Amino acid sequence: MKREKIIIYTDGGSRGNPGNAGVGVYITDEHNKPVKEYSKAIGTRTNNEAEYEAVILALQKVKHLYGKEGSKYLEIELRVDSQLIARQLKGEYKVKMETLKPLFMEAYNLKTEFGQVDIVEIPREKNKEADRLANEAMDEKRTAALF
């Protein structure tokens, strides 16, 4: 059975570090046709925590979209613009910060539920959609806090 390939762009951000944080997830098929997008305010987090939360949300949403069985046949290219997160998830960097360890474990465990997950580190300029979604989430949270 041929694996279906999808590309997931994730981004997390924090205004204040730690501060008001949000995540964005932009999913396309292998031909770059949009499949789904998600934006979520996540409260007060650091930038790195938000980046991990974006990866976790992305993998959870994809698992929900394709189901447990369908997920086993997916080939995922996970594109992130955080060097730290990309390299930790690929096993090139150790996770030293205590606050990141549970987030790393959750993301790592979620990865195992898919046929294949390749982590690709991309420049920020190539992550515009996920960045836009993360900023929308932070803007919504800020606006909601004003009322």
N, C-alpha and C positions, 0 to 999 in steps of 0.2 A: 504494500500500500504506500503510495506516494504521500510524503508529509506535506501538509499545507504550511506555507511560510508566511509569517506576519512580522511586521517591523513595529516596534514600540519605542516611541520617544518619551522620555520622562524628564521632569524637572521639578525641583523643589526649591523654595526660597524662603528667606526670613528677613523681615525688615526690623533690624535691631540686633540680631544674632547674639543671644536669643531674642525673639520678638514675634510679632504677628507673622504667621507662616501659612503657606499654601502650596499645593502640589498641582501639577498638570500632567496629563497622560494623553498622548496622541497616537492612535493605532492606525496603521495602513496595511494593505496587502503587499505582496512582493512587487507589485507594479506601481507602488506609491499612491494607490487609490485609497482615500480615507475610509476607515471602517467605523471607528468610534473615537470620541474624545471625552475626557473627564477633567473636572476642575473641582478642587475641594479645599476649603479652609480647614486647617488642622490645629489651630490654637497657637500657643507659644512654643516655639522650637528653635534650635540652631539651624543654620544652613545645611549642615551635614545630616542632621536628623531629618530635615524636610526632604533631602535628596533620597534618603533611604525609604521614607514614607511614600514617596512617589513610586519607587520601584515596587514596593509591597502592594500599593493600590493597583498598579498596572497588572501585576501577576494575578491578584485576586479577581480583578474584573475580567481578564482573559479567561481564567478558569471558569468563571461564571458564564461567560458568553459561549464557550465551547463545551462545557460540561467536563466532568472528571474523565470520562472515556475519550472524548474528542481531544482533550488537552494532551493526552499521551502521544498523539500523532502530529502535534504542532512543532514546527521549527520556528523558534523565536529569535529574532535579532533585537536585542535590547540595547538601544542607543542612549547613552547618558553623557552629559557634558561635565560631570564631576570626576576628575582624575582619581581622587581618593576612593570614591564609591566604586568606580569601575575596577580599579586595581585591587581593592579589597575583595570584591565579589569574584574576581578571577584568581584569587589566591596569591597575588604578587605582593601585596602589602598585608601586614598583620593588623588586626583590629585592636588598637591599644586603648581607645577611650571607652570607659565603662558604659557610658550612655549609648554608645553605638552597638555594643555587643548583642543586646537582645534584638535590635533591628536587623543587624547582619544575619543573625541566626534565622529570623523569620523569613527574610528575603532568600537566604540560601536554601532553606527547607522548601519554600514555594517553588524554587527553580527545579527541584527534583521531580515535581509533578508533571513536567512537560517532557515531550520527546527529546527536545534539544533546546538549550538556551545559550546563545552566544552573546557575551557582553562586548559592546563596541563603544570605545571612548571617542566622542565626536567633539569638534569645536563648538563653542557656544552659538556661533553664527548659523550652524546647521540644525539648531534645536529651537527655532523660532516659535513653532506652534505650541510645544509643551511649555516653553517659557511664557508665552502669551496666556495660556490657561492657568499657570501658577500665579501670574500677576493678577489675573481676573479674580482668583480665589482670595488673594490678599486684599485686593480692592474691595470686594464684597464684604469681607470681614470688617475692614476699616469703616466702610459706610454703615454697616449694621451697628457698629459700636457707637456711632454718632447719634443714633436715635433711641 
